[in-house]
Amino acid sequence: MTGVRVAVIGGGSWGSALTVHLGRLGHSPRLWVHEPALAELIRSTGENPWYLPGVPLPKGLRATADLAETLDGAGLVVVAVPAHVFGAVMELAARWVPPGTTTLSATKGLEPERSRRMSELVSTHLPASPVAVLSGPTFAREVALSRPTAAVVASSDQEVGRALQPQLSSREFRVYTNRDVVGVEIGGALKNVMAIATGISDGLGLGENARAALITRGLAEITRLGVALGASPATFAGLAGIGDLVLTCTGSLSRNRALGLALARGKTLAEAQRETRMIAEGVRTSRSAIVLARRAGVALPICEEVAAVLFDGKTPEAALGSLLRREARSEEDPLPAASAPGGR
């Protein structure tokens, strides 16, 4: 199915990459960017020099900072803005999204204020719109360059997922469907926190054994929280679980891993963030995940230590020590309940 007018909300690297991909599929994407200066640069250069330099955007692309213009006549709305502004953007977009238009969240994160998932925010502001989520191991630049990629589109309404599958799929971009929206979103959000932890480990020179241990125990944490929130354990063995986790924890294009490396080198969070326009979603997600875990009565020791390094002034070395001093347990044993608010 081609020729669908798609509104892509978000002019970062992922929104731009999806715009390129959708254009190749024969859709007619429009791209909303927050900064008028960036919209002008895209129109004048034919690429996104801030977030996806060197990759041509679709010819004739309408890039604008006018959300109403972007959404006019859209048959599909793809949202790829940072999680901390997602709710505000959805509240604004609700004025112009045509009734019944499917909204596809491509954002991997949690709302900082109330720890809500992105699909929950879509449903809050667009209660009449079908909702789906796009996730999986997908570096933006590789998707834009048409490198082989597999992703998952999740919707509680199976027909919505099945309708989106051919609209998003190509030979190089293989899309699978899933009905477990909770699991897909939790996997996509928390893998960013684990990538920060892995970057810290790599930056401290702890070796590949340590990296493998962090990825494995990180998957256990993600699964534990997801299942407590109603997700299927099988989801975390798939693209939105182990697939995305491995890519983000090991890939050279991972901004969250890069942040962990910078922290291990002694940089503060503020110093590391000033060096790039890109947002490492794992920063805010670490706190939001802990809030969700306490509500669900489960513990997330890796997330706790990452948050302590990011926000409490704990050194990476001290955080590592805290993890190593934890009581040895059976892999089959559940962790004890989460600590009380403020506890570590």
Secondary structure, DSSP 8 states (H G I E B T S, - for coil): ----EEEEE--SHHHHHHHHHHHHTT-EEEEE-S-HHHHHHHHHHSEETTTEEEEE--TT-EEES-HHHHHTT-SEEEE---HHHHHHHHHHHTTTS-TT-EEEE---SB-TTT--BHHHHHHHH-TTS-EEEEESS--HHHHHTT--EEEEEE-SSHHHHHHHHHHH--SSEEEEEES-HHHHHHHHHHHHHHHHHHHHHHHTT--HHHHHHHHHHHHHHHHHHHHHTT--GGGGGSIIIIIHHHHHHH-TT-HHHHHHHHHHTT--HHHHHHT-SS--THHHHHHHHHHHHHHHT---HHHHHHHHHHHS---HHHHHHHHHTS----TTS-------TT--
